[in-house]
């Protein structure tokens, strides 16, 4: 097939789907309309199987009975729990839900890929699975896996993940050798003290004071104990406590994240708990610490990286792939699939100064650069074919 001709032909339909999903944004595990659209579209394409998983997740297989390897492509479908201020004519009509990360485009692009491949299924030398994942913003991948996604996907031999990247120049692609995205764990600390009158603090035990010691202890741990060559970031983003300026509260809560771009996250978590407990004890307080995995460490398989790089350079030419400096302390729970199969994660640049500015993901003014849609489809199709032919 003439891949370029096919992606150009389907692009108007992909844009139409993307704008519709954008307008009707739905947050994690509430993507009921989105899931229905995806499922019905795949069924009309004549996929061999179309299944739901984890409520709103959708998994479809193509060429299910064909000999050869199987590769899976992943797209996330959820919106962020925030309001949009992009100025787009198709901005979200749902308060508190906005596609300010581009998952609407990822979903539509994957549907376009599925359509092209379904129309040329006899030319595909193997099997392809399309996974549409809910709740990427809050650890939806592991829930899909726990509910049987690997089995429904027919145990793929490899996986492709991708994400738009407004910080990379339009026309270029980023794939980091080795570790690309940090593991991310979310913490909640509940500090227990003893309430009382603000004018008689000696009769109370103030958990608000303990929060300052906790913050200092965490900063000291990072600067004095951690190897700077093994990136670790601990960010406290929420502190809640108290109801009145003259009343010492009984409890305070702190919430944030721990991110590691290395494999020693368990040691970091253990030391974090020791530091927090000690800081609270110094203030006469006790505490409870909860840790939740947002995503595991994201890394690229060497062989899959070379396949994707070769496919992109066939499309865009030498120098179109950036293979260094793409590491990030952000993450993607696509990483939860990597213990089961080798994979590659590709960032495709959307920052075109001629048509910008293009705000970063998670910004209320974020917009997706639709000019990248043909390339986003083509590089994935070429990577799939290269892998299956190899």
Helices and strands as residue ranges (DSSP letters): H 3-23, H 32-44, E 49-53, E 57-62, E 70-76, H 103-119, G 121-123, E 127-133, G 136-138, H 140-146, H 149-152, E 158-169, E 173-174, E 178-181, E 183-192, E 196-197, G 201-203, H 207-224, E 232-241, E 247-248, E 251-260, H 265-282, E 286-295, E 298-300, H 302-316, E 321-322, G 333-337, E 342-351, G 370-372, H 373-389
